[in-house]
Amino acid sequence: MRALAGLGLLAAVSFAWGQAPPPPSAPLPPETLPSERPLPAPQFRKPAPEILELPPLPPPETGRVPFTPRVAVRKFRISGNTAVSDAELAKIAAPYENRPITSTDLEELRRQLTLYYVNHGYVNSGAVIPDQTISDGVVEIRIVEGRLTAIDVEGTQHFRKRYFSDRIALYAGPPLNLVNLQEGLQILLRDPLVSGINAELAPGTRPGEAVLRARVAEAPRYDLGVTLDNKLSPSLGKEALALFGEARNLVGYGDVLSGSFGLADGIPYDVKLRYRTPLNARDTAAAVYYEKAKSKVVEDPFSELDITSTVETIGAQVSHPVYRRANDQLSLAAAIEKRESQTTLLGEPFSFSPGVENGKAVVSVLRLVQDFLHRGRDQVLAARSTFSFGLNAFGSTVHSDEPDSRYRTWLGQVQFVQRLAERGDQLHVRFNFQLTNDSLLPLEQFSVGGLDSVRGFRTNQLVRDEGYTASLEYRRPLFANPSGWRNLQAALFVDRGWAKNKAEPNPSPSGLTGVGAGLVWSPSPRYFAEMYVAEGLTKVPQPPSRTLQDHGIYFRFGVFPLRPG
């Protein structure tokens, strides 16, 4: 009976909304849909750490060769080289073959071979002419390729020294190459747990040996933050407050425990917990995470229906960077998740969407993720591809003719930032899309509309099986030297989005377009503020009472007091 009464009330409030359809399901908390979880904010490349070479490394000693003033040399037999090919060394030696040479010529050849190594980054490698008796015009030359015999790490407080020495050793050969070593240090500097690295390369106890002394500066061990924004669905409240916390290096090997707690008028709690730890020096990592949120529709006239939703997610992930350079990284990850939602109407379980059984839906999913990041001095490209395979496992929802846990989706996310001038003008491009082979349960659908999607419309204005969003934003500093409190940027943007269901119904509109302007202020890593005003160019049904989002106004503020100023 209460369900029948609820259906009657749904029809009544639908008419009160101007005959627009009521929400297709209980609105979900922020970042519940996979498409709502944004990529990390892009950052330009940090300057490469310098490796000081004090004092310079001595070349390997030269042996003694019994040379007459001039001797006929037919060929040179070069051995010991692994970093440089035989063909390259043969080219250097060729001008000295098949002719008489002096001891001065021989020393010059040895110097050229050594210089070739040094110029290619092998700073403590070189050629040695061993003691020998020349026979049949053949002269032996041995290449001594340098190596790093010790890595001394200083400055650690919470890290174990092996965390750095094991990672540096991956780029230290043998043979030791200064270019590769510097690239390894720059990759290490990209770690958010590291704020700085200084390195000094010194000679070892023997020729061809070297010692690296690295002094590291750790990032703050703890991070706290609070944000206030109006990006959540207005059905759940006008503003949302979120508290963030992070503890790093609990065991000294780069592990991170993070969590957040969000709340709003219609969200009594939104809890997220995550623990991630590296498994080896190549940064293969494992993570486990848990999320639970409860929400209630508080917007009139639907507030009378007592619509609630509880969403719970538990998952585990393994990731590995398969390609890493100073400016580029490609990582692969596999995650297994179980997600469960429960919706109620007037205190009773109620299904708002096809495939949901008695208000409950369970999705078990395997996700295969590919992450690519390029960071240059003037441009950043971040891209993520996620293939999701729904499973019939762990008590998941299964039907023969309705949406269930057996599905496949491909979610793509791209962000590109280009610095256009020395003044600091920037172009921001964002593009997200989702494709699927089947109708989806609400937990896996694609959202269009809102601050991080298409501005000028409500968050979750469209929630359907597949679609795309695109954004083009131009930012220009308002001051000639944008630093500190003067780091204020004006923004102009255009957003576009489109979504549809794999099966009927597909209500109009299916596409949204918005344009607008905004201000972005980030005086230091401790503070940021954003405010945008947008105009939606697509006509959509309007609610009886309008919020800031319905007027095209969006804001987001954040404070992180423990970050370096």
PyMOL commands that set and color helices and strands:
alter all, ss='L'
color gray80, all
select helices_A, chain A and resi 2-16+34-36+86-96+103-119+161-169+178-189+234-236+302-305+442-444+484-486+549-551
alter helices_A, ss='H'
color red, helices_A
select strands_A, chain A and resi 51-53+71-73+75-79+99-101+126-128+138-144+147-154+194-203+209-218+222-229+240-248+256-264+267-278+285-296+308-324+328-345+348-349+360-375+379-391+408-419+426-436+446-448+462-464+466-477+488-500+511-524+527-536+553-559
alter strands_A, ss='S'
color yellow, strands_A
deselect
rebuild
show_as cartoon
